[in-house]
Amino acid sequence: SPGAREPGTRLRIVPARHRSRTAGTVLALVLIALTLHSILGNPQWGWPVFAEWFLSPPVLSGLARTLVLTLLLVDALALAGLPLFGNRAGSAIS
């Protein structure tokens, strides 16, 4: 038969080619790079003003309080034996 091979001969293994996947990845990386360049390089975004407001004491205090409350909630759920990530019976993750 045409697909048969001699016993003891080795198969030639070649890497799989995914041209469309590679092209999509390159396109996505170019779009991400252009977006980051636009956001970070444009002075109209006003990053010094953003830093001034974001690093103000009330905002940092609220951020710290949010993180502490989140950690307390996760600890309380873990102590109660409740699933933290909504894992259900029969799911692939057990």
C-alpha positions as CSV (number, residue, x, y, z in Angstrom):
1,S,0.0,0.0,0.0
2,P,1.2,3.6,-0.6
3,G,1.2,4.6,3.1
4,A,3.1,1.6,4.3
5,R,6.7,1.8,5.4
6,E,9.4,-0.7,5.9
7,P,9.7,-2.1,9.4
8,G,12.6,-0.5,11.4
9,T,12.6,2.8,9.4
10,R,12.3,6.0,11.3
11,L,9.6,8.5,10.7
12,R,10.6,12.0,9.7
13,I,9.2,14.5,12.1
14,V,8.7,18.0,10.9
15,P,7.6,21.0,13.0
16,A,4.0,22.1,12.6
17,R,3.5,25.3,10.7
18,H,0.8,27.7,11.8
19,R,1.2,30.7,9.4
20,S,-2.2,32.3,10.3
21,R,-1.5,32.0,14.0
22,T,1.9,33.5,13.6
23,A,0.5,36.3,11.4
24,G,-2.2,37.0,14.0
25,T,0.3,37.1,16.8
26,V,2.5,39.5,14.9
27,L,-0.5,41.7,14.1
28,A,-1.6,41.7,17.8
29,L,1.9,42.6,19.0
30,V,2.2,45.5,16.5
31,L,-1.3,46.9,17.6
32,I,-0.3,46.6,21.3
33,A,3.0,48.4,20.6
34,L,1.3,51.2,18.7
35,T,-1.3,51.6,21.4
36,L,1.3,51.7,24.2
37,H,3.4,54.2,22.2
38,S,0.3,56.4,21.7
39,I,-0.7,56.3,25.3
40,L,2.7,56.7,26.9
41,G,4.3,59.0,24.4
42,N,1.5,61.5,24.0
43,P,1.8,64.5,26.3
44,Q,-1.9,65.2,26.0
45,W,-2.6,62.3,28.3
46,G,-1.3,64.4,31.2
47,W,0.6,61.7,33.1
48,P,2.0,64.2,35.7
49,V,-1.5,65.2,36.6
50,F,-2.6,61.5,36.8
51,A,0.4,60.7,39.1
52,E,-0.4,63.7,41.3
53,W,-4.0,62.6,41.8
54,F,-3.4,58.9,41.9
55,L,-0.6,59.1,44.5
56,S,-2.6,61.5,46.8
57,P,-3.0,60.3,50.4
58,P,-6.8,59.8,50.2
59,V,-6.5,57.6,47.1
60,L,-3.6,55.5,48.5
61,S,-5.5,55.1,51.7
62,G,-8.6,53.9,49.9
63,L,-6.5,51.5,47.9
64,A,-4.9,50.1,51.0
65,R,-8.3,49.7,52.7
66,T,-9.6,47.9,49.6
67,L,-6.7,45.4,49.6
68,V,-7.0,44.7,53.3
69,L,-10.8,44.1,53.0
70,T,-10.2,41.8,50.0
71,L,-7.6,39.7,51.9
72,L,-9.9,39.5,55.0
73,L,-12.7,38.2,52.8
74,V,-10.5,35.6,51.1
75,D,-9.3,34.5,54.5
76,A,-12.8,34.3,55.9
77,L,-14.0,32.2,52.9
78,A,-11.0,29.9,53.2
79,L,-11.6,29.4,56.9
80,A,-15.3,28.7,56.2
81,G,-14.2,26.0,53.7
82,L,-16.0,27.7,50.8
83,P,-14.5,27.5,47.3
84,L,-12.6,30.7,46.5
85,F,-12.9,30.5,42.7
86,G,-16.4,29.1,42.1
87,N,-15.1,25.6,41.5
88,R,-18.1,23.2,40.8
89,A,-18.4,19.5,40.9
90,G,-17.6,17.9,37.6
91,S,-15.4,20.7,36.4
92,A,-12.0,20.0,34.9
93,I,-10.2,21.6,37.8
94,S,-10.6,19.7,41.1
